[in-house]
Amino acid sequence: MKHVRKLLLLGALIIAGLLPALSEAGVRLYVRVRPPALRVVVAPAAPFAGAIWVHGHWRWNGHRHLWVDGHHVKPRKGFVYLPGEWRHDRSGWYWVDGHWRRI
């Protein structure tokens, strides 16, 4: 039941657009299954000058890991993009979304 409540809360946060702020505050969805190794992908040509390539990653769908393709993003002046990553602690694996950080 506790797991179901976490999933419902996670869904509500995603819909409300509040997940990034709360995830930094410590709200995490843990997965017991280690994500597979990242795929080696050659980034396609940038669609516009200065485009930043965000590599693909594994996303947990509640049953298994699914690959999410990489994509280009527009750079933000005064910011650096930190890619998302899977992290592990004693409770399991959890995903930290990629985000922009002010330089």
C-alpha positions as CSV (number, residue, x, y, z in Angstrom):
1,M,0.0,0.0,0.0
2,K,2.9,2.4,0.8
3,H,4.3,1.8,-2.7
4,V,1.0,2.6,-4.3
5,R,0.7,5.8,-2.4
6,K,4.2,6.8,-3.5
7,L,3.3,6.1,-7.2
8,L,0.0,8.1,-6.9
9,L,1.9,11.0,-5.3
10,L,4.6,10.8,-8.0
11,G,1.9,11.0,-10.7
12,A,0.2,13.9,-9.1
13,L,3.5,15.8,-8.8
14,I,4.4,15.2,-12.4
15,I,1.0,16.4,-13.6
16,A,1.3,19.5,-11.3
17,G,4.8,20.2,-12.6
18,L,6.2,20.2,-9.0
19,L,8.4,17.1,-9.2
20,P,11.8,18.8,-9.8
21,A,11.5,21.0,-6.8
22,L,10.3,18.2,-4.5
23,S,12.8,15.7,-5.8
24,E,15.6,18.0,-4.6
25,A,13.9,18.0,-1.2
26,G,14.2,14.3,-1.0
27,V,11.1,12.7,-2.5
28,R,12.4,9.6,-4.4
29,L,10.9,6.7,-6.2
30,Y,13.1,3.7,-5.5
31,V,13.6,0.7,-7.9
32,R,15.2,-2.5,-6.8
33,V,16.3,-3.5,-10.3
34,R,19.6,-2.0,-11.4
35,P,19.3,-0.1,-14.7
36,P,21.1,-1.7,-17.7
37,A,24.3,-0.1,-19.0
38,L,23.9,3.0,-21.1
39,R,23.6,2.4,-24.8
40,V,26.5,3.8,-26.9
41,V,24.8,6.1,-29.4
42,V,26.4,8.5,-31.8
43,A,24.7,11.8,-31.4
44,P,23.0,13.0,-34.7
45,A,24.0,16.3,-36.2
46,A,22.9,19.3,-34.2
47,P,19.6,20.7,-35.6
48,F,20.7,24.3,-34.7
49,A,23.9,26.2,-33.8
50,G,25.0,25.6,-30.2
51,A,22.6,22.7,-29.6
52,I,23.5,20.6,-26.6
53,W,23.1,16.8,-26.8
54,V,21.3,15.2,-23.9
55,H,22.2,11.5,-24.0
56,G,19.5,8.8,-23.7
57,H,18.8,7.0,-20.5
58,W,16.9,4.1,-19.0
59,R,13.5,5.0,-17.5
60,W,11.6,2.7,-15.1
61,N,7.9,2.1,-16.2
62,G,6.9,0.3,-13.0
63,H,7.8,-3.2,-14.4
64,R,11.0,-2.8,-16.3
65,H,13.5,-0.4,-17.7
66,L,12.8,1.2,-21.1
67,W,15.2,3.1,-23.2
68,V,14.5,6.8,-23.8
69,D,16.4,8.3,-26.8
70,G,18.6,11.3,-26.4
71,H,17.8,14.7,-27.9
72,H,19.2,18.1,-28.4
73,V,18.3,21.1,-26.2
74,K,18.8,24.8,-26.6
75,P,21.5,26.2,-24.5
76,R,20.7,28.7,-21.7
77,K,23.0,31.6,-21.2
78,G,24.6,31.5,-17.7
79,F,23.6,27.9,-17.1
80,V,25.2,24.5,-17.6
81,Y,23.1,21.4,-18.2
82,L,23.7,18.5,-15.8
83,P,22.5,15.2,-17.3
84,G,20.2,12.9,-15.4
85,E,21.6,9.8,-13.7
86,W,20.7,6.7,-11.8
87,R,22.0,6.8,-8.2
88,H,22.1,4.0,-5.7
89,D,21.9,4.0,-1.9
90,R,20.8,1.4,0.7
91,S,17.1,1.7,-0.3
92,G,17.8,0.9,-4.0
93,W,18.1,2.8,-7.3
94,Y,16.6,6.2,-8.0
95,W,16.6,8.5,-10.9
96,V,17.7,12.2,-10.7
97,D,16.4,14.2,-13.6
98,G,18.7,16.3,-15.8
99,H,18.5,20.0,-15.0
100,W,20.0,23.4,-15.6
101,R,22.3,24.9,-13.0
102,R,23.3,28.5,-12.9
103,I,27.1,29.0,-13.4
